């Protein structure tokens, strides 16, 4: 818990809303909250017509994700604001992600205790907690950490059933002897996962169960999962919302959204998010740092220990592909824990690699299994039970280089952007520098005496210090990275009362929608005249390359638009004939 809170709490409240998904989730949740918390006279039909059923961002329905994440975020904001929507802040919508991240780490640890030496479970969970992808997503008001928590809990239930029934083949015929608890642990989180992000949880859990059955040639153990009970639970959780959606927007329209999000996204690169096969495997080196030191060797060890092959009656084969195919066909479970974790990782990982649309966080539901195998392999290497291959030396050198690049490069890059100085820089900077020096000293042991456990422990400490320092002291002060915040500050200088209407041309970022509480109008250039006629005192936001001769520039800002991956300049303008200079003189 201390490790989780040390890396998840810093920056939770001080990092502004991030484009674009986080801002969309947070704004949709805010509008759900407002649809119940505001008085009827204060509600806007365009913003609040969806109620608690249809998530909306401004006047647009947002049906590409089921509603559980919006309900959780709206409930979080309601609790922390005391039911007053105007007192909300972005961190309130991030709390469900933080809680889900901690829950995932704790579930990974407890599941690992039932599999391995408790020290391996602790180390695996700690490495999972500080991995960059887990740390970053814990600071995001999105659905990803919640679906990871649901999937991990559901897999924990599947593991309990597999350990008792499938691994030993003790599948009694009497359903009265099958305990309810593992089945409930399997199906309730699975149903909540469906209500969070659709097919992800069923995909991971279903492929794991299918792989275990295929490799063991046992199917009766699946009866201990109580599938009829599971279908009932899923139906009770999911069907009422589907009926409500069908009443509001029509089942045909919702099915078209599901088809686009699942089938089309898998078969084509949506929004330019493409990557070749192997994309997630390469990113694992960075996204699972510092646990990636022995992840590969630990995985190979798990395959050797998790399966056995009966070669009786088989002639030697020269082709490596034929040998691999024979090994797969003849493989049988050996050690239940390793076999289960491999079945958790491999089938779903292959599906994610073959999917055309790729984003770094897609494989997060598989990281708990990777972490547990890594923790077990690390203890084996420390005790001498795992003899590291010669290639590990090159891998260790790569890992050490990556560690120094992350530990020094990230803060240096943020300092280059002009971080605003504060007392927290000095307070957290000292542990950061000390951890780098200690890591540099202990890194020598990775080559000289191969003390991998000491090196991994130093990497763990380094990661905690790095994320706490970066997220609390540096990133919130790097204002040039947050163009929307710079823009909002200049608007507040021009309009301290916050009463003048605002429109934006060419800067349709959802973080700006969230910052203005959905009051900004997103228009095109042809609608400028209409906006000025309706609101002569309004403010217009335009990119600097679209400033017209008829515009009177009141203020300009420049920052990094990370949604588009480039630096961008924006101007706050009024029509020339209404323009007023900052000193009050007519232009």
RAPE-V479386 format. One record per residue. N is the residue number from 0. SS is DSSP state (@ for helix, = for strand, . for the rest). Layout:
N;SS / N;SS
This chain:
0;. / 1;@ / 2;@ / 3;@ / 4;@ / 5;@ / 6;@ / 7;@ / 8;. / 9;. / 10;. / 11;. / 12;. / 13;. / 14;. / 15;. / 16;. / 17;. / 18;. / 19;. / 20;@ / 21;@ / 22;@ / 23;@ / 24;@ / 25;@ / 26;@ / 27;@ / 28;@ / 29;@ / 30;@ / 31;@ / 32;@ / 33;@ / 34;@ / 35;@ / 36;@ / 37;. / 38;. / 39;@ / 40;@ / 41;@ / 42;. / 43;. / 44;@ / 45;@ / 46;@ / 47;@ / 48;. / 49;. / 50;. / 51;. / 52;. / 53;. / 54;. / 55;= / 56;= / 57;. / 58;. / 59;= / 60;= / 61;. / 62;. / 63;. / 64;. / 65;. / 66;. / 67;@ / 68;@ / 69;@ / 70;@ / 71;@ / 72;@ / 73;@ / 74;@ / 75;@ / 76;@ / 77;@ / 78;@ / 79;@ / 80;@ / 81;. / 82;. / 83;. / 84;@ / 85;@ / 86;@ / 87;. / 88;. / 89;@ / 90;@ / 91;@ / 92;@ / 93;@ / 94;@ / 95;@ / 96;@ / 97;@ / 98;@ / 99;@ / 100;@ / 101;@ / 102;@ / 103;@ / 104;@ / 105;@ / 106;@ / 107;@ / 108;@ / 109;@ / 110;@ / 111;@ / 112;@ / 113;. / 114;. / 115;. / 116;. / 117;@ / 118;@ / 119;@ / 120;@ / 121;@ / 122;@ / 123;@ / 124;@ / 125;@ / 126;@ / 127;@ / 128;@ / 129;@ / 130;. / 131;@ / 132;@ / 133;@ / 134;@ / 135;@ / 136;@ / 137;. / 138;. / 139;. / 140;. / 141;. / 142;. / 143;@ / 144;@ / 145;@ / 146;@ / 147;@ / 148;@ / 149;@ / 150;@ / 151;@ / 152;@ / 153;@ / 154;@ / 155;@ / 156;@ / 157;@ / 158;@ / 159;@ / 160;@ / 161;@ / 162;@ / 163;@ / 164;@ / 165;@ / 166;. / 167;. / 168;. / 169;. / 170;. / 171;. / 172;. / 173;. / 174;@ / 175;@ / 176;@ / 177;. / 178;. / 179;@ / 180;@ / 181;@ / 182;@ / 183;@ / 184;@ / 185;@ / 186;@ / 187;@ / 188;@ / 189;@ / 190;@ / 191;@ / 192;@ / 193;@ / 194;@ / 195;@ / 196;@ / 197;. / 198;. / 199;@ / 200;@ / 201;@ / 202;@ / 203;@ / 204;@ / 205;@ / 206;@ / 207;@ / 208;@ / 209;@ / 210;@ / 211;@ / 212;@ / 213;@ / 214;@ / 215;@ / 216;. / 217;. / 218;. / 219;@ / 220;@ / 221;@ / 222;@ / 223;@ / 224;@ / 225;. / 226;@ / 227;@ / 228;@ / 229;@ / 230;@ / 231;@ / 232;@ / 233;@ / 234;@ / 235;@ / 236;@ / 237;@ / 238;@ / 239;@ / 240;@ / 241;@ / 242;@ / 243;@ / 244;@ / 245;@ / 246;@ / 247;@ / 248;@ / 249;. / 250;@ / 251;@ / 252;@ / 253;@ / 254;@ / 255;@ / 256;@ / 257;@ / 258;@ / 259;@ / 260;@ / 261;@ / 262;@ / 263;@ / 264;@ / 265;@ / 266;@ / 267;. / 268;. / 269;@ / 270;@ / 271;@ / 272;. / 273;= / 274;. / 275;. / 276;. / 277;. / 278;@ / 279;@ / 280;@ / 281;@ / 282;@ / 283;@ / 284;@ / 285;@ / 286;@ / 287;. / 288;. / 289;. / 290;@ / 291;@ / 292;@ / 293;. / 294;@ / 295;@ / 296;@ / 297;@ / 298;@ / 299;@ / 300;@ / 301;@ / 302;@ / 303;@ / 304;@ / 305;@ / 306;= / 307;= / 308;= / 309;. / 310;. / 311;. / 312;. / 313;. / 314;. / 315;. / 316;. / 317;. / 318;. / 319;@ / 320;@ / 321;@ / 322;@ / 323;@ / 324;@ / 325;@ / 326;@ / 327;@ / 328;@ / 329;@ / 330;= / 331;= / 332;= / 333;. / 334;. / 335;@ / 336;@ / 337;@ / 338;@ / 339;@ / 340;@ / 341;@ / 342;@ / 343;@ / 344;@ / 345;@ / 346;@ / 347;@ / 348;@ / 349;@ / 350;@ / 351;@ / 352;@ / 353;@ / 354;. / 355;. / 356;= / 357;. / 358;. / 359;@ / 360;@ / 361;@ / 362;@ / 363;@ / 364;@ / 365;@ / 366;@ / 367;@ / 368;@ / 369;@ / 370;@ / 371;@ / 372;@ / 373;@ / 374;@ / 375;@ / 376;@ / 377;@ / 378;@ / 379;@ / 380;@ / 381;@ / 382;@ / 383;. / 384;. / 385;. / 386;. / 387;. / 388;. / 389;. / 390;@ / 391;@ / 392;@ / 393;@ / 394;@ / 395;@ / 396;@ / 397;@ / 398;@ / 399;@ / 400;@ / 401;@ / 402;@ / 403;@ / 404;@ / 405;@ / 406;@ / 407;@ / 408;@ / 409;@ / 410;@ / 411;@ / 412;@ / 413;@ / 414;@ / 415;@ / 416;. / 417;. / 418;. / 419;. / 420;. / 421;. / 422;@ / 423;@ / 424;@ / 425;@ / 426;@ / 427;@ / 428;@ / 429;@ / 430;@ / 431;@ / 432;@ / 433;@ / 434;@ / 435;@ / 436;@ / 437;@ / 438;@ / 439;@ / 440;@ / 441;@ / 442;@ / 443;. / 444;@ / 445;@ / 446;@ / 447;@ / 448;. / 449;. / 450;. / 451;@ / 452;@ / 453;@ / 454;@ / 455;@ / 456;@ / 457;@ / 458;@ / 459;@ / 460;@ / 461;@ / 462;@ / 463;@ / 464;@ / 465;@ / 466;@ / 467;@ / 468;@ / 469;@ / 470;@ / 471;@ / 472;@ / 473;@ / 474;@ / 475;@ / 476;@ / 477;. / 478;@ / 479;@ / 480;@ / 481;. / 482;@ / 483;@ / 484;@ / 485;@ / 486;@ / 487;@ / 488;@ / 489;@ / 490;@ / 491;@ / 492;@ / 493;@ / 494;. / 495;. / 496;. / 497;. / 498;. / 499;. / 500;. / 501;= / 502;= / 503;= / 504;= / 505;. / 506;. / 507;. / 508;. / 509;@ / 510;@ / 511;@ / 512;@ / 513;@ / 514;@ / 515;. / 516;. / 517;. / 518;. / 519;. / 520;= / 521;= / 522;= / 523;. / 524;@ / 525;@ / 526;@ / 527;@ / 528;@ / 529;@ / 530;@ / 531;@ / 532;@ / 533;@ / 534;. / 535;. / 536;. / 537;. / 538;= / 539;= / 540;= / 541;= / 542;= / 543;@ / 544;@ / 545;@ / 546;. / 547;. / 548;. / 549;. / 550;= / 551;= / 552;= / 553;= / 554;= / 555;= / 556;= / 557;= / 558;= / 559;= / 560;= / 561;. / 562;. / 563;. / 564;. / 565;= / 566;= / 567;= / 568;= / 569;= / 570;= / 571;= / 572;= / 573;= / 574;= / 575;@ / 576;@ / 577;@ / 578;. / 579;= / 580;. / 581;. / 582;. / 583;. / 584;. / 585;= / 586;.
